[in-house]
Amino acid sequence: MTNQHHHGPRELPVDTDPPARATSIDKQDPVTPDSAPEPVASEVESARLLANQSRRTLGAEGFSDERIDELASAFIAKDIGESVEEFVGWARVEGRAGPAPDSVL
């Protein structure tokens, strides 16, 4: 097996004191504000159950079925909580209308 790293006079100089930004950037996991991981099957199912369990309460408060589904998906994907009570409280703060919760990640 050949060593791919060459040492000697042809080696490039290394800055012994790189700027802070050069060491604090995680190059393995680039993230943009609009990117969000795709939900896994268990998250989809958890969000569906949460939406169904809270639909009567939130629907009576004027939330559309679509909005409840959007909020439930975001609630699970962002790992905000697990209980119906936590979800209903969070959904009330998010509101009956507004930007899709995934667009503000």
BELVEN-V210725 format. One record per pair of residues at least 12 apart in sequence whose ideal C-beta (glycine too) atoms are under 7 Angstrom apart, sorted by the first residue. I is the first residue (numbers start at 1). J is the second residue. D is the distance in Angstrom with one decimal. If there is no record, write none. Layout:
BEGIN
i=[I,I]
j=[J,J]
d=[D,D]
END
This chain:
BEGIN
i=[36,36,36,39,39,43,43,46,47,47,47,50,50,50,50,50,51,51,51,53,54,54,54,54,55,57,58,58,62,63,63,67,67,70,70,71,71,71,72,74,74,75,75]
j=[77,102,105,73,77,76,77,76,72,73,76,72,75,76,84,87,68,69,72,84,68,84,87,88,68,88,88,91,96,91,96,96,97,100,101,91,94,101,87,101,102,87,90]
d=[6.7,5.5,4.9,6.7,5.6,5.0,6.1,4.9,4.3,4.5,4.4,4.5,6.7,6.6,6.5,5.3,5.0,5.1,3.8,4.8,6.6,5.3,5.6,5.2,5.6,5.7,6.5,5.8,5.0,6.8,5.0,6.2,6.9,5.6,5.9,4.8,5.8,5.9,6.6,3.2,5.8,5.2,6.0]
END
